[in-house]
Amino acid sequence: MEEVTGRLASGESRPVDVRWLIGLLVAALTTVVLIHIYSEKEGFRTYAVRTIELKVDSLSQIVPVTDSLVKPILYSHVPGLESVHPEQAKTLFVSALLPSILIVKHTLEQEAAKLHYLLQKERWTAKDSAFYEAQCLRYNASNPENLLTRMITLPNSIVLAQAAVETGWGKSRFFLEANNVFGIWSYNPLEPRMRAGSMRDSVEIYVRSYDNLAQSIQDYFRTLGSARAYSSLRRASRETNDPFLLLPHLARYSERGIAYTKQLRTIIEQNNLTRFDHVRIDPQYLEEE
């Protein structure tokens, strides 16, 4: 297509052959039909991210995010952010967290696309049914349409701002020791967790412990997709991807309510976090499953 456009823009005076245009159109339509037939035959394709796991021993190991294409590094146990200049700490925090956000969002978007594909199929295999049932259980969904409305993601700027608030820009004990970005509680004594060091209603609080930052982000999106408190957020996310229009729907994430969402807005604006809303995983790390 780039070559054809170049020729048309070159200002040549040679008249266009109508038969050539018709032939091109027929070829294009044939390609579309073949792709459709091939897709029906081969089934839905998914692309996994070839990730790189890295337990951080030194802040120098964190690869700065300076481009729209991000290397998918799964960082864990990021230490020492409190020992550097605040602005440098923010830059390192974003660079450590953003790859995990993109990895999780890629997986969730692939799963939502797969569900759309399954809803077009006349018959499901046992594997299809198992996938659907697992997603319903994860999101507390009642039917396919309800499930689709729950499989949401949010702009990177919002996730980064919430992570900054919840961890104090990467300085909280939960973040350092448990890779817990959003302070998600644990109610199951059999799962990996750590004591929060506080009580509520005379009951000791625990928070979940994760192997890496991506697992924490995955739990965060599952919470937003399954909890009744965020039903308005889910509705709004189907209408817009503007972070500032979505922020008011996160008021119930914190006991501080509107004051919390105002703080998120301030963090996004002051740190220009919307510049990260259009970055993506470097395609060279995507592999067909």
N, C-alpha and C positions, 0 to 999 in steps of 0.2 A: 504493500500500500504506500510506503514512503517513496518508492520509485515512481509510481504513477502520479502521485501528488507533485513530485519534482518536475515531471515533464509538463504537467498542466500549468505549473507556475513559471515555466521558463519563457513563456511568451512566444512559443513557436506558432507560425502562421499556418502550418499544415492542418487541413480540416480533419476533424475527428471521424474515424470510420465507425458508423453506427453498428455495423455487424460485429466489430471488435468489442464494442460496449455490451452488446447482447451476449456475446460469447463469454465475456467476463462475468456478467450477471448469472448466466446459467452455471458457470463453474463455481461461483460463490454459493448458489443455492444447493448445488450438488454436494459441496463440502459440508454445508450445514446439515443436510439430510444424512450424510455418512456419519458425521459426528453423533447425531441423534441415535442412529441405528447402533453404532458402536457402543454408545453409553448404555443403551437399553440392554445390549448383550453382555457387556462387561460389568455393569453395575456401578454403584457410586464409588468414586475414588476419593481417598483422603490422603493428606500430606502431613507427615509427622515432622517435628522439629528435631534436628540433630543437635542436642544440647551439649554444653560443656559444663561439668560440675566443678565448682571451685570453692573450697573452704578458705576463707580469707585469713591469712596470717599477717599481711601488711597491706596498708591502704594503697600502696604502689601497684598492687595486683589488679585493682579495679580499672577496667578499660573505660576511659571517658567517652560519653556519648556526644559525638561532634557531627554526626551525619544523620540523614534520614533513614539509613539502613543500620540496624543494630545487630551485633553479634549475640547469639542466644546463650549467654553464660548464666548458669544457675548458681548464684552466690549464696553462701551461708556463713553465719557467725561473723558479721562484719564488725571488727573492733576499732577502737581508737578515734572515732569521729569527734569525740569531745576534746581531743588533743590538738586539733588543727583550727585554723581561722574559720569562723562561722560560715562565711561565704564559700570557702573551699569545702567545708563539711557538707553543705547543701548540694554542691555539685557532685561530690562523691556519692552522697546518699541517692540522688536521682540516678546516677550512672549505675549504681548497684541494684536498684529496684526496678528500673524500667525494663531490662531484658526479661525479668520474671513476669511482669505485667503483660508484655507482648506474647510471651510463650503461652500463658494461661488463656488470654483472649483468643489466640489462634486456635487453641484446642476447643474452647467453648463455641466459637463460630463454626468450626468444622462439625461439631456435634449437632448444632442447630441446622446446618445445611443438610446433614445426613437425615435428620428427622423430617425435614421438608421433602427430601427424596423418598423416604419410606411412605409418606402420606400419599404419594403418587402411585405407589405400587399396588397392584391388585392383590397379590399374595405375599405374605411375610414368611421368611424362613425362621427357624428356631433362634438363629443368631439375631435376626431383626427384632424378634419379640423380646429377647433377653436384653438387648440394648434399650428398647423402649421402656421396659419395666424398671431397669436400673435408673434411667433418667427420671421417671415418675417418682421413684422412691427418693432420689436425691433432692428433688425440688418440691416434693409434697404436692404433685400435680394429680388432677382427677381425670383428665382426658387429653388427647393429643393437642387440641387447640389451646387448652389451659397450659400445657407443658411449654408450648412455643412462646407464650407470653412471659414465662418465667426464666427462660434461657437468655438472660440479658448480660450485656457488658456495659461499661461506662467509659467516657473519655479518659485518656491517660492522665489529664490534668487533675481530674477529680480524685482518682485513685492516689496519685502522688500527694495531693494536698491532705487527704485523710491520713495517709501514711505518715506524713510529716507531723500532723497534730498528735496522732496516737502514739508515736514513738519519740516525740521531741527531736525530730530530724535524726533518728537513728541512735539515740542515746539511752533509750529505756532498757531496763533489765530484761524484759520479755523479748525485745528485739535481739539483744546481744546473746542471750543464753538459749532462747527457744525459737528463734526465727519467727516469732509471732509479731506480725506487723500491725494487726488491728485489735489486739487485746481480746481475742475470741476466747470465751470461757470453755472450760471442760467440765462435763458432768459425769463422765465415764471414767471410773478408776482404772479401767483396763487399758486405756489409751495413753500414749506418751503425753505427759503434762508436767507442770511445775507449780509450786505454791505461789500464789500472788502476794502473800504476806499481808493480807487484809481479810476482814470478815464482813459478811452481810447477813443481817437477821440471825446472828450467832452461828452462822455457817461459814466455814473456811472456804475461800475462793481459790480455784485453780484455773490456770490458762493452758491451752493446748501447746504442745511442743512439736515443732516440725523439722524435717530434715533439711529443708531449704526454704527460701523466701517464696518460691512459686506455690508451694503447698498451702501456705498461709493465704495467699491471694486467691487461690482456688476456693478455699473455705469462705472467704469474704464474698465472692460472687454467688456462692451457693446460698449464703445467708440472705443476700439481697433478693435472690430469686425465689426463696421458699417462705420467708417470714411475712406474715400478714401486714406488719408495720410498714412494709415497703411496696404495698400494692399500688399506691399512687405513683411511686417512682417507676415501677414497671410500665404503667400506662403511659407516663410521660416519655419514657425512653423509646416508645414505639412512634412517637410523634416528632421527636427532635433529638439531635446529638449535641446541642449547644450546652456546654457545661454550666453556664450561668442560669439557664432555664431549668436545669435538672437539680441544681443545688437545693432549692427550697424543699424538695421532696425527701431530703436526707435529714430533716429536722429531728426525726425520731431515732436517729442513730445515736444521739447523745442526749443525756438528761438536760443539757443546756439549750436544746431546741434551736430556736432561731439564732441565738447568739453563736451557736456552733456553726451553722451554715454561713453566717456572716464572716466568721473567722476563716472558713474555707475559701470564701470568695477573695478575701484580703490576701491570703497566701498565694492563690493562683495569680492574682493581678501583680502583686509585688515581686514575685519571682518569675513572672512571664511563663508559667507552666503550660499555657496553651500551645507554646511552640513545640511541645512534645506530642501533641494530639495526632499528628500525621506521620510520625515515625513508624517504621515497621521492621519486622525481622528480615535480615539479609536473606534473599531467596536462595542463595547457594547452600543454606543450611536446611532447606526443605526437601524431604524425600518422600516419594510416593510409597504408601504402605501396601 
